[in-house]
């Protein structure tokens, strides 16, 4: 699951985005960073308040979305901050260079996943701005046409 975690979480977020308001989605779920710990998914949140809200309000929604994306039950745990997750993973790692390399690759994968998520947000913003520009241009053309035909 380690290599697929970013893709799985990205697809899960796509589903969840349609199940709640945009404000709730951005406030509670967009702040989550996924990690893999063997067969368990760790969802890192920035603080205890976020952790409680997600556990109490969105646990079932996340469970169902993960199942829809993966076609299986994925065990997950909401954890605090990347520091706590890193400590947990480091403790479970043996000092084998292969496992350390896997951990480094996982950390890089998480960073790439965050960047991909931000790119998606930027793409949506650019699309909305493009639509707004098109509407303004259409309105400008209408005003210009009216001016030409109304004053001749």
N, C-alpha and C positions, 0 to 999 in steps of 0.2 A: 504494500500500500504506500510505502514511502515515496516512490517515484510518481505516483498518481495523485497524491494528496492535493496538490495545487489545482489540478484539473477538476478533481471531484468537488472540491470546495467552491471553485469558480462556477461550476454547473449548478451546485446546490444554491448558491447565492442568486443565480438567475431565476430559479424557481421561487425562492423566498421573496424576491423583490416584488413579485406579482401577488403575493399573499398578504401584504401589509401596506400601510401608508409609506410613502417615500421618506417622510420624516422619521418614522419609527425604524424603517430599514437602515437609513444612514446613521441614526443615533445608536442603535443597538447591534446590528449585525455587520455593518460595514467596518466596525472597529475590531472585529475578530480576526485573529491570525491563526491559521491552522498549522498543526504539527502532527507528525505521526510518531507513535510510540509502539512499535510492533503492529499489532492488529487494532490498536486503540487510537482513536482520533482525539487529539488534545486541541481544544479551542481556547486560545489565549485571549483574555480581555484585559483592558487597561486598569480596572479597579474593582473593588468589592461590590460597589453599587451596580455596575454593569453585569457582574457575575450573577447577582441575585435576581435582577430583572430578567436576564436571559434564561436562567434556570426555572424561574417561576412562570414566565409568560410564553417563552418561545421553545422550550425543550421538546414538546411534542411536534411542533412545526418543523424543527430542525431534524428530528428523528424521521419524520415522514418524507421530507425532502431528500435526505441522504438515502433512504430506502428507494425512492423513486429514481434517483440518479444511478445508484449502484446495483439495484435489484437484490439487495441483501441488507440485513440489519448490521449497521456499523456502530459499535460501541464508542461513545464519546464522553468526554469529561470537560467541563468548563473550568479553566484554570486561570490564575492571575499572572499577568505579565510574562514577557519573554524570559526574564531572569529566572523566574521560578521554573519555567519549562526547561531552560538550559540546564539548571542544576539537576533536575529530575533525570534528564537524558544522560548527562555526564556521569551521574552516579550509577546508572544502569549499564553504561558502556564498560566493556573490558578495555584494558590498555593495549588492545590489538590495533595495529596501524590501519588495517582494513576497516574496522568499525569507526575509528576516528575519521578516516577519509569519508566514510558514508555520512557521518555527522556533519562534516564540513560541506559536503554536497547538499545535504538537507537544508542547512542554513542558507546556502546560496539559492536553493530552490524557493525557499520562503521569501527571500528578498525579491527574486524574479516575480513571484506570485503577487507580491504587493505592488510592484511596478506595473504588472499587467492589469491589475485592478484599477490603479490610478489612470492608466491609459484608457480603459473603458469609460471611466467617469469623464475624462477630457473629451473623448470622442462624442459622447452624448451632449456635452456642453457645446462643442463645435457644431454639431448637427442642429441644435436648437438655435444657435446664433445665426447659422446659415438660413434657417427657415425665417427668422425674424428679418434678416436682411432682404430676403426675397419678398416678404410682405411689404416692407418699407419701399422697395423699388417698385412694386406693383402700385402702391398708393401714390407714389411720386409720379408714375406714368399716367395714372388716372387724373391727377391734378393737372399735369402738364397738358394732357389731351383736352381736358375741360377748358383750360385757359385758352388753348388754340382755337377750339371750336366755339367757345362761348363769347369770344371777343373779336371775332372776324367780321 
